Amino acid sequence: MSTAGDAPKRRGKAPAGERVADWADGRLGVYSLAKANMRKIFPDHWSFMLGEICLYTFIIIILTGVYLTLFFNPSMGEVEYHGAYVPMQGVHMSEAYASTLDISFDVRGGLLMRQIHHWAALMFLVGMFVHMMRVFFTGAFRKPREINWLFGFLLLVLGMFTGFTGYSLPDDLLSGTGIRFMEGAVLSVPVVGTYLSFFIFGGEFPGTDIIPRFFVAHVLLLPGIMLGLVVAHLILVFYHKHTQFAGPGRTEKNVVGMPLLPVYMAKAGGFFFLVFGVISVIAATFTINPIWVLGPYRPDQVSTNAQPDWYMGFSEGLIRAMPAWEMVLPGGYTLNLGVAIPLVIIFPLILTSIAVYPFIESWITGDKREHHILDRPRNAPTRTAFGAAWISLYFLLLVGGGNDLWATHFNLSINAITWFVRIGFFLLPVVVFIVTKRICLGLQRRDREKVLHGRESGIIKRLPHGEFVEVHEPLSQEQLHTLTAHEQYKPLEIGPETDENGVRRKVGPVQKLRARLSRGYYGEGSQIPKPTAEEFKELTSSHGHGH
């Protein structure tokens, strides 16, 4: 029989984990925090894993980067190499290049870490690119997630520059050529280009400061900002409930899925190790950036087949496609328009249009409501056509950025490829926009027919009067809901020309432009009316449709 005196003994025998949890709860309130968030619901769809891939590769980049930082020497001081790689012995090189060779050949696991780090960086940017396309095509950037779109966009841009500074650190002939390209771009900036170049390089190119400065930016400044953006991005994902695709029981006010604990966290943990394992296998079997083949950087040499990583290739494509225009101002000042126009005007314009697109679409359509149900891309044909046109332009510029390789590998004229890119820059996005919009409208018509007539079964039936018809199977309620859950948007109208007193209303040019753009988004020819309940009942109750 227990007594009152046994109570303190029982409390004293509580498990250590419970005592730690009680201690933390008394100071941080972890119990209430866990109760509010650990059972948060997340929907289940394969496309949502794209964001997880970005997060996991970012973690892998940080882990491997910390290991590499322990052995890398970010110095441009000249040394004579006497390491394990025999073909380079006696060659004069920078300390940065020599330490990279040491990591590759002398440090245990160093080459594998370099490979994992580089492949993970590429996977991170690929994941960011595809994840943002998923968000764009499904309309997940709409209110209240415009700020999160900006965070994701900044992560993509910062990831691009972090990658550029990262593959420049070994100071090999390939990365040095890339830095030389960057210096030419900086010099092309009107008026202040020379000052910017001297500030970045600490004097004449290549100077002695660029690798240490890139190292600070690569391991401290840019990752710190990106880490803050990742945290802010995840906080907003928690704060705004997760988007979901249309389906039975799913509304703008609920989320249908799995709780964070234990189901989602278990799946997420397994997926992290799967991503880590796949990247490790790729890194162990496919060599990337073999700097010992390229040699150390020398300003008087250029490596053959010099190409940037894919995420920077379109910027080089802009320059290679641009005619070599120059303008000499009075006083002898030369404007290099062949570099300045692509990198100072077009490149920032493209990036800015991507960043502010959610606000542009909201302004054009006048849609200020919150959206938690995603669009099927076919049901937003204008937006989908814009996205497809941008992707076509991106890949066209990748071709332009590698025009020399296309010419040598496929025995083509480099001038023909350059003119193809120049003409395609203006023509291809327009063609892709029109074709994509037509495809989306065709898919909408097919969905309409499927709702009204059912799914084609492939079974041919002969009617009593001799006619052959195909039997259509009626769709399930879930399928019907998915195909008809989207909204039918209406374009903005300017309204009557006169008010109720007969006085002519003043309509400014901005309002007229907004109404015209809205008609382009949602007007006639931009969406197919979905079947009404009356049409569905009338057809399903008739006897000539093979149901």
Secondary structure, 3 states (H helix, E strand, C coil): CCCCCHHHHHHHCCCHHHHHHHHHHHHHCHHHHHHHHCCCEECCCHHHHHHHHHHHHHHHHHHHHHHHHCCCCCCCCEEECCCCCHHHCCCEEEHHHHHHHHHHHCCCCHHHHHHHHHHHHHHHHHHHHHHHHHHHHHCCCCCCCHHHHHHHHHHHHHHHHHHHHHHHCCCEHHHHHHHHHHHHHHHCCCCCHHHHHHHHHCCCCCCCCHHHHHHHHHHHHHHHHHHHHHHHHHHHHHHCCCCEECCCCCCCCCCCCEEHHHHHHHHHHHHHHHHHHHHHHHHHHCCCCCHHHHCECCCCCCCCCCCCCHHHHHHHHHHHHCCCCEEEECCCEEEEHHHHHHHHHHHHHHHHHHHHHHHHHHHHHCCCCCCCEECCHHHCHHHHHHHHHHHHHHHHHHHHHCHHHHHHHHCCCHHHHHHHHHHHHHHHHHHHHHHHHHHHHHHHHHHHHHHHHCEEEEEEEECCCCCEEEEEECCCHHHHHHHHCCCCCCCCCCCCCECCCCCECCCCHHHHHHHHHHHHHHCCCCCCCCCCHHHHHHHHHCCCCCC
